[in-house]
Amino acid sequence: MTIDTTVLGYPRIGPDRELKRATEAYWAGRTGAEELEGTARALRRSVWTGLRDAGLGTIPSNTFSLYDQMLDMSVLVDAVPERFRHLDGLDAYFAMARGAEGVPALEMTKWFDTNYHYLVPELGPDTRFRLVRPERAKPLAEYREARGLGVETRPVLVGPLTYLLLAKAAPGAPDGFRPLDLLDPLVEVYAELLERLAGAGCAWVQLDEPALAADRTGEELDALRRAYERLGALPSRPRLLAATYFGEIGDALPVLAGTRVEAIGLDFVAGPGNLRAIASIGGLPRRTLVAGVVDGRNVWRADLGRALSTCASLLGLAGDVVVGTSCSLLHVPLDLAAETGLDGALRARLAFARQKVDEVVLVGRALREGHEAVAAEIAESRAARDAEGAADYRVRARLDALGEGGGRPDRAVRFAAQARTLGLPPLATTTIGSFPQTAEVRAARADHRAGRITTEAYEAAMRAEIDRVVALQEDLGLDVLVHGEPERNDMVQYFAEQLDGYAATANGWVQSYGTRCVRPPILHGDVARPEPMTVRWTTYAQSRTRRPVKGMLTGPVTMLAWSFVRDDQPLADTARQVALALRDEIRDLEAAGIGVVQVDEPALRELLPLRRADRPAYLAWAVGAFRLATSGVAPGTQIHTHMCYSEFGEVIGAIGDLDADVASVEAARSHMELVTDLSAAGYAAGIGPGVYDIHSPRVPDVEEMEESLRRALGAIAPGRLWVNPDCGLKTRGYAETEASLRNMVAAAHRVRATLPAPPTPRTR
């Protein structure tokens, strides 16, 4: 029996977000490709040598990406849509991610139930896979690069089944075509790459198959078997690790165990039932088992005693055991050492990526040398985990007394009341909430935080920016305005910093997509709202215009999904605590004269369990938390919600169950698919399908957005159809924002002018 240690992946943005800065400098034309690659090379080498020096037994490579690992795979196998073929190199790569002049980007959506986003491959029957530049293929080049430093690595690839199951049929593909139909030619490209890696001396390759943590059909399992039998039968190849994560592998385990893969990786944090599954098939006596016992998705210190117990149980069930993380450490911040301002008791309970590597190494050492060799570390870990989060029994008592929080009046009653109070036209125009955060706004916030300017000076700067945003919206002709959120650093962190039970980090950056990095707050105790959080800024904006201004809040599910949440009580209980705080905020906004409040829930689909059997319970508490937050207002107060960049098919019913008056949703990159799906599901409230993609710098013309609106009108009545971008505008510049919104309003006016006149009320 051999005991080894590894991690399935590692953060790639750098300790000071060097990759973000280098990439954005390249986009802006301030630097060239050589400078960008130099930064990338330095980051890769720092990770490889750092993991080696930490004592990790085996080290992954090809986990680095300039934007996204799924995009890298598409480029590697030449799954490049025709509209990008006129571009070369990095221009084509970044155009697929961000779009280019006249060329829309690939669709972007969430990576399973995480807040990481990936670029969705577009495949059709005419897709011809091939290994691009075989001698310089990225996995091969990075393997050689690491080897040149004296570091032997295990290249990591998105597995062929997961790649195809996450892909979409390209626009224009014939009915009935499925990306999985392309399995056999894709596997041949993997086979060629594996043979080339073996020729370079590579001993192991990791094929990530997280799709196996979701329900899979018999046909899909047959495809899994076929793919891995083909790869396993190669006469010259590295040994194969098929790694799964994010849950239990279920019926896929005996399929993988029946192939020639030498190792299987399983998640024992999100999938504790994997232990029973191994035992049920008689173990894996001739396989290496990579045991994911250290949580790769949350920041709490590992329960080392439990991790050791799990590994000890596995020693008799597998040929060799490798102690590892439950998934890639891409989903947690880099190093706790950078956090000097956290409360000491809380800090003692935490482990970031660098500390999780130490935990993996420690468990491996305990298995090799015995429990006594690390007894002190285990005792320290247990004491830290046993420390309780802050309790607020007033919050718990209020929730007990409130129950489910009641419901809102019938939708028809609300529609009539809101028509009277708001007086909005059909195809009402608005935005999602945030406006561009200029360098001046960010500097003012940083200067205030650092004490370089007074609170009075900071607030004056924020009021000036709100004045600018309100005036711009009035000039553009928008119907419902926003205050632009200049005072907000992040849609979750901003609220977390004002709520009891949360803590914010200074440097806990995590990649969300591309160069977009967020600092998820840490929810460590009972949640309460000491005072109003948004009323002052929203009412100031309302004082600058006669048009309605939306209050902007982040919903309870998203506040959980985009935080690192306490793991000592059910998520449903924590969600109700957040909902109670938001309920108080909404009522204060209403009392201050704000007639429209948007409660964003972009993460509703994100947290949906991967297994269907677990979904009803989740949706029940998620919908219940939203309704608890929003049910305390009068019929004339209009409640909006917003969702973006997820596959919503599985939660179509839940979107209606939220009982919001208006839902704005991502629809630009997915060609208005969701509008039709909602209509078919009987959705009867207002809907604002995003008519242009804000994650691309391109400015869509009036005709393009007009076409989208007319497509939406095929499924949604004009009185229920809203016109808006598909997400907030925080990351865009003012020039492109103004041009895009001006075109959007023009498109709305064009379409509105063609609508039938409303019936004239009868008179006696």
Buried (B, 14 or more C-beta within 10 A) or exposed (E): EEBBBBBBBBBBBBBEBBBBBBBBBBBEEEBEEEEBBEBBEBBBBEBBBBBBEBBBBBBBBBBBBBBBBBBBBBBBBBBBBEBBEEBEEBEBBBBBBBBBEEBBBBBBBBBBBBBBBBBBBBBBEEBEBEBBEEEEBBBBBBBBBBBEEEBBBBBBBBBBBBBBBBBBBBEEBEEEBBBBBBBEEBBBBBBBBBBBBBEBEBEBBBBBBBBBBBEBEEEBBEBBBBBBBBBBEBEEBBBBBBBBBBBBBBBBBBBBBEBBBBBBBBBBBBBEBBBEBBEEEEBBEEBBBBBBBBBBBBBBBBBBBBBBEBBEBBBEBBBBBBBBBBBBBBBBBBBBEBBEEBEEEBBBBBBBBBBBBBBBBBBBBBBBEEEEBBEEBBEBBBEBBEEEBBEBEEBBEBBEEBEEBEEBEEBEEBBEBBEEBBEBBBBBBBBBBBBBBBEEBEEBBEBBEEEEBEEEEBBEBBBBBBBBBBEBBBEBBBBBBBBBBBBBBBBBBBBBBBBBBBBBBEBBBBBBBBBEBBBBBBBBBBBBBEEBBBBEBBBBBBEBBEBBBBBBBBBBBBBBBBBBBBBBEEBBEBBBBBBBBBBBBBBBBBEBEBBBBBBBBBBBBBBBBBBEEEBEEBBEBBBBBBBBBBBBBEBBBBBBBBBBBBBBEBBBEBBBBBBBBBBBBBBBBBBBBBBBBBBEEEBBBBBBBBBBBBBBBBBBBBEBBBBBBBBBBEBBEBBBBBBBBBBBBBBBEBEBBBBBBBBBBBBBBBBBEEEEEEEEEEEE
